[in-house]
Amino acid sequence: MAVVTDKLRILNCSNFVKDIENGGYYTFIGFPNSNSLYPDWDSSQPNPIDNDFYLNSYRDNILGVKKITTSDVIRVIPKITWTKGRKYEMYRHDYSIHNLTPVTSSTRLYDSSYYVMNSEYRVYICINNNSLISNSNTGNVSTQEPLHTDLSPRLESDGYIWKYLYTLSPGDVLKFDSTNYISVPNNWKTSSNSEIGRIREAAVSGKIETVIVENNSSQYPYVGTLLSVPIKGDGSGAEASVEFDENGRPVKVIVTNGGSGYTFATLDLESLLLPSTGVLTSKAIFNVIIPPEGGHGADIYNELGAFRALVYSRIENSPTNPDFIIGNQFSRIGIIKGITSFGSNDIFSDDTGSGVYAFKLNQSTVSESYDSFITQDNTNANGTLVSFDSTTKVLRYIQPRNNNIDTYAVSNNIQIDYQFANSSSGIQTSSNYNLNNFDRSTIKVESSSYTIDTSFSNDKVDVGGVDYYLGQLFVQGLSNPDINIKSGDILYVNNRSSVTRSSQQREDIKIILEF
């Protein structure tokens, strides 16, 4: 038997966040014609399929990409907001299938409710939830909201002990706030932030913060509170006070000196109360809770189980670089890495990029609707209309390999859509066509014919003395995408309800990746 540990998941998440610095990661939007292909798409999106056929199909429908920078990604943990009257679990190093968490019955720490965010966006870890023999060590409800920023854990009036970890920055709240997740600061171990620095530097490796009485059926020759009880193990310096009831049974332990260097420990009660001749048929059982490696606050990624990352992208057009279509919809978002520039093996590096082809027409109106079928005479070349601007006379289109990607799953009958053929513009062609045997200046949208303005070669057009930037370079009236949609590795795909883009609109996209 073997197990892949949570440490590997946390490491993989950290490696992903770090690799963003090397560039090449982009979010994308795509699939503009979902509702025409799937009438029920908005109410029931199909699950994406992870195989090369479908991944290639997803590329065909990419409308535009947006670069992911280091400021666009952050680690996150599930959101647990402090609420009065709720019982929280406590940090313990020994939750397992044999020792479930008392509230959520989880088999591991990271699935339990052992930390909270308060009303002031401060995050705390629960050192002790008032776990006592009297409540079967399940703890009590919390009635006192933690508000302190002390470096040491603080005992609240309800018996909870909370350790302050960090405060979400206003920028992270604005950018990364999520209904279900709390952001965790990046670069914790190297951050120059003074607040993070003081928390990190206050951490003591192997410092004991809490001891639980697991079984107290034994009676000791002591009543009241016994001070300076040593905590023995592979560390040093830890001591605690032990409270006994009237029958000599230990009921509560308070750590008075946490010491340092412990990875295992026990409370040495017998050395004080039964020095040489004392005999007990059984002894009380104590559980000394071992802190995370480095101590509480040293490495919050391991302490909080940060094996998820949130990727943020804002999709909007700039006046000089309108790379995202308007007027039509998109129904798919995703993450792609390593795309190349169109017609090149160079890795694409611009902040945004278009994934669609375009014609500069002579006509100022196109009567057909979005998702209409586009063809050329004397060829089998075809595509799908995704945008038309009557001011600039620019028609944009995509060329999916088949009109309905799910046709493959149903009938195994795949219709391949060929590229529009034009030699002078560099648009990709199929060897099935003789480039000299057909007219490349005319297209059909459904049954209507339109002519291409082959005299136009520019990335902007002057209309009434005003320059309109097109976001793509046109050569003889035709334009290729900025990116090679056949390149790159698709890392994440999400089919979602359709979103219609407008000229004044921007979309904030937040993607959660779990490692």
N, C-alpha and C positions, 0 to 999 in steps of 0.2 A: 504494500500500500504506500501511497505517496500523497503529498499535499503541496499545492502551490500556495505559499503563504501570502498574507495581506501585505507584507513588506515588499514583495515583488510588485504588487499592484500599485502601491504608493511610489515605488521607484519608477515604474513605467509612466505614471502620471507626471512625475518630476522630469523625466527625460523628455516627454512630449512638450511640456512647458518650456524647457531649456532649448529644445530644437527649434522652436518658433524663432529664436534669435538668428538662426541660420537662413531664414527666409524660405520662400517657395510654397507657403501654405496660403490657400484662398478659400473663402466661402463662395458658393455660387447659388444663383437662383435659376430656375428652369421650368420646363414643361408648361408652356402657355396654353395648350389646347386640351387640358384635362377634361373640361366639362363637355366639349364636343365629342370626345372619345368615350367618356364615362358619364352618363347622365346623372348617376348617383355619387359622383366623386366627392362633392362637398359634404355629404352626409356619411360617406363610408369609403375612406381612402384605402386602397390595397396596400398590404405590407410590401416594402421594397424587397427585391430578390437579389441575393448576393451570388451572382455568377458572372462570368465574363460577357455573356450575351447581353444580359440586362445592364451591366455596368457600361458597356459600349453604347447601349441605347440611351442611357442617362446622359452621356456626353453629348449625343446628338441634339439634345433639347436644352443645352446650357444657353442661357440668354446673356449672362454677364457674370463677372467674378470680382471679388473685393479682397484685397490683401489682408491677411491676418498678421498683426504686429505684436510685439511683446506686451504692449499696453492693452491688447484686445483679449488676453487670455488670463484666467486666474483660477486657482484651485477653489473648490467649493465642498461643503459638507451639507447633509440634510438639515433643513431649518427646524430647530426646536426652540420655540419662543417661550420664555418664562411666563407661566400663567398661575395665578394664585389658586391654591387648592389642588394642584396636580402633584402626583408623586413622581419624582425623578429617581433614576438609578444613579449609582456612584461609580467612579472609576475603580475598577479592579483588574488585576493582571491575570486572573484565573477563571474567567468565564469560559465555558466550553459546553459540549454536548452533555457532559456529566454535571455541569454546574450552570444551569440556565440563569439568565438575568431575572430578577424578581418581578419586574413590572411587565416587560415585553416578551418574556420567555425566549430571549434570543440566545443563540449558542456562542456569540462572540461579542466583544466589547463594542465594535463599530456599528452594530445594529441596535444598540441600546440607547436609552435617553439619558446619557451621563453628562451632558453639557447643555447650556442654554444661551440664548441671546436675550438680553434684557431690553427694556423700552428705550434705552439710550444707545443701542447698538454696541453694547459691550458683551463680550463672550466670556463665559465662566465655565470651568469644569467642576463637577461635584466631587469633592474629596470624601464627604460623608453625608448620606441622606437621613441622618439620625437613625442609623441602623443599630438596633438594640436587640438583646435577647427577648425583651418584652414584646417586640413586634416581629419576632421570628426572622430578624435581620433583613426584613423587606423594606424598612424605612417608613417614614411618615410623609404626609403631604407637605408641600412647601407653602408657607404663608408669608414669608418675608422676601421680597425681591432683592437680589444682590445688586448693590449699586457702587460698591467700593472699588478703588483701583490700587489697593494695597499689594505689595509684592509677596506677602505671606498670605496663606489661606485665612479666611475670617469665619469665625463661628457666629451664625445669625441666631436671632431669638427663637426661631422654630427648630433649632437643633441641627440645621444644615450647615455644612462647611463648604464654602465656595472658594475656588482659586481663580483670580482674575487672569485672563490670558491676553486679550487685546481688544481694541475698539476699532470697528469698521471705519475707514476714512470716508468723509463725505463724497469724495470722488468715486470710491468703490461702490458706495450705496447708490449713487445716481446711475452709474454705468452697469453694474452687475447685479442690482437688486433682483431677486427672483421670489416667486411665491413659495417655492419649495426648497431653496438652498441659501446658505450663508457663505459669503466669500471669505477666503483665508488669505492673508497678505502674502504676496510673492517675496522671494529672496529673504526668508525669515532669518537664516543663519548669517547673512551678509548685509542685511539692511542697515542703513545709516540713520534710520528713523530713531530718534532719542527714546521714544516710548517703547518701541520694540527692543531697543538695546538694553534698557534697564530691566525689562522682563526676562530677556534671554540671559543676561549676566547674573541675575539673581537665582537662576536655576542651580541646584546642587545635585550632582549625580548620586543616585542611590539614597536620597534623603527620605526617611520614613515620615509620612504625614498622618497615617491612621492605622489603627489596630482594631479588629473586630473580635468580639467574644462569640465564638461559634457554638460552644457547649460549656455550660457551667454547672453541671450536675454534681460536681465535687465540692465538698465543703473544706474551707481552709481555716486555720486558727487565726482569723483576723476579721474585724468589723470596722467599717469606715473606709478611709482613703489611704492607700499605701503609696508613698512617694518613691521616686528614684529606682523604679524597677528596670533592670537592664534589658535591652533588646539585643540578643545575640545572633550572630550570623557572619557573613563574609565582609561586612562593613564595620564601622566603629562609631562610638559616641552616642548612640540612640538610647533614650530613656523614656519611660512613661509613668503615669500615675494610674493606679487601678482602684476602682471603687467597688467595695464589697457590700452586700446586703446584710441584714441582721443574722442571717444563717451562715455567713462566711462564704457566700457564693459571689464570684466576680460578675459584675453586671455592666461595667463600662470601663473603657480604657481611653485615656487622653495622652497623646504623645506630647511630651514636654521638651524633648530635644530630639530632632530628627536624625542627627548624625549624618553620615555619608557613606557611599560605597557599597550599599547593600543590593544584592540580587536575590538573596534568600535570607530569611530571619525568623526568629521565634521569640516570644516573650518569656523571659527566664524568671518566672514567678517563684519556682520552687527553691532557687538558690537563696532567697530571702526568708521564705516562710518555713521551709523544710531543709535547714542547712546540712544536717548529717544524719540525724536519727529519725526524722519525721517520715511517716509512711502513709501514702494514699493508695487506695485500691484503684483509683482512676484520677486523672488530672483534667483540669479544664483545658479546653482547646481554643487557641487563639489563632487568628489569621492576620499576619502582618502584611499589609498591602504594599507591594513593591511598585515604586513609581516607574514611569517610562524611562527609557535610556536617556541619560543626561539630566534627568529630573524634570519636574513639571515646568513647562515653558521653554525648554531647551530646543525642542524640535516639535513644533505643533502639527506638522504634517503627519508624523507617526502618532502623536498623542491623540489627534482628532480623526485619524483615518482618512486623510485627504487623498483619495484615489479617484477623484472626479475633477474634471476641468470644465469651466464654462468659457465658451468662445463667443465673443460679441462682434457683431458687424452691423454697421449702419449703411443701408442701401439708399443712396440719393445721388442725383445728378448734379455735377457742377456746371456752371454756364459754359465753360470751355471744353468740357469733356463728358458729354451725355452718353455714358456707356450702357445705361439701362433703359430698356424700352418703356414707353408710357402708353396708357390707353388700354393695354392688354393685361392679361393676368399671368401670374406664375403660381405653380402648385407644387413646387419641389425646391427644397434647399439642401445644401450639402457642403462638404469640405473636400477639397482636392489638393493634392501636393504634386509639385514637379511639372506643371504644365509648361509647354514651350510656346514661344512666339510663332505666329502663323508663318509658314514657309521657312522656318529656321529650326536649328537644334538648340538654340540658346534658351535657357530657362527664362520664362516671362517674369518680369520684375516690377512692372508698373503698379501703381496703387489700385487701379481698376482696369478692366478689359471687357470688350464686347465679344460675345460668342456667336453673333449672327452675321449673315451675309446681307448685302444691300444693293439695290439699284437706285440710281438717280433717274427718275422718269421725266418725260416732257410734259406729262399731264399733271394737273393739280388736284384731280379727284380720282379716287378708286371706289367704285360702287360696291365692290364685294366686301364681305365682313372678314374680320380676323378668323384665322384658321382655314381660309379658303385655299384651294389647291392651285398651285402655280405650275405652268408647263411652258415648254418651248416647242415650236413647230419642228418637225423632222427629227426629233430626239425623244428619248424616253425620260429625259431629265425632268425632275419635278421637285417641288418644295411646298412649304406651308407659310402663308403670310402671317406675320406676327405684329407688324406695325406699319402704319403709313402716316406721314406728316404732310398735310396739304400745303403748308407754308414752304417747306424745303423741297417738296416733291420726292422725298426719300422713302422708298419701300424696303422694309427689312423682312428677312425670311430665314427659316431654318430648314434643314434637310434631314429629317429623321429617317432612319433606315426602314422603318415601316410605320404605317399610320397608327397602329395600335399595338403597343409592345406586348400586350397580353394575348394577341392573336397566336403567338408562339406557343403559349401554354395551352391554348384551347384546341388549335387545329394543326399546329406545327407547320402552318402555311405562312411563310415570312415573305412579305413584299419588300424588296430592297429599293430604296429611292436613290437615284443616281445624282451626282453633282450637276449643277448647271455648267455648261461647257463654254468656256471663253478663253482663248489662248493668250490674248494680249493682257488680260488683267491678272493672270496667274491663278484664277480660280481652278480648283482641282477638276480634272476631267476623267472620264472612264475610257478605257481602251476600246470599249464597244462602239465608240462614236468616231467618225471621221470629222475632225474639227473644221474642214473646209466645205462640208456638204450641207450646212444649214445656216440660217440667218440668225446672228447673235445680237441683233439690235431690237428684237421684238419678243415680248413675253405675253403669255395669256394668264389671267387670273380667272379661274373657272372658264367661261366662254368669251370673256371680253379681252381684247387685245390692247396692249400698251407698248409704247416705244421707249427705249433707253436713250438718255441724253449722253451719247458717246463723246460729245465735245467737253464734258465736265471732268476735270481732274483736279481735285482739291480736298481739303478736310473741313472747309467751311463754305457757305454760300451767302452771297449778298442778296438780300431781299429788301427792296425799298431803302437802300442805304444802310441797312442793319446787317451785321455779320451774324449768321447762325452757325455755330460750331456743330459738327456732325459726329464727333467722337471716333470717326473712322476715316481713313484716307481713301478717296475714290480715284480710280484710274479708268478713263474712258467710260465713266458712268457706272462702274461696278466697284464694289468694295468687299474685301475679305474680312473675316473676323480679326480681332487683335490676337487671339489665342488659337492654338491648334487644338481643336476639341477632341482630337484623337489621342492626345498625349495626357500624361499625368496619372496618378493613382487616386481613385475615388476612395476616401477613407470613411465617409459618413454620408448617408442618404436619408432624407425624411420626406415622405409624401404627406402633404398637409392640405387643408382646405384652401381654395384659391384666393389670391389677393390681387385686386385690381390696382394697378399703378397709375397715379396722376402726376402731372407736371410739378405740383406743389407738395408731393407726398414723399415721405421717407419711411423706411421700415427698419426697426431695430430687431435684429435677429439674435437670439440667444440659444446656443446649442450646448447641451450637457453631454460630455463624453465620460463614460465610466470605464476604468481600466481593470 
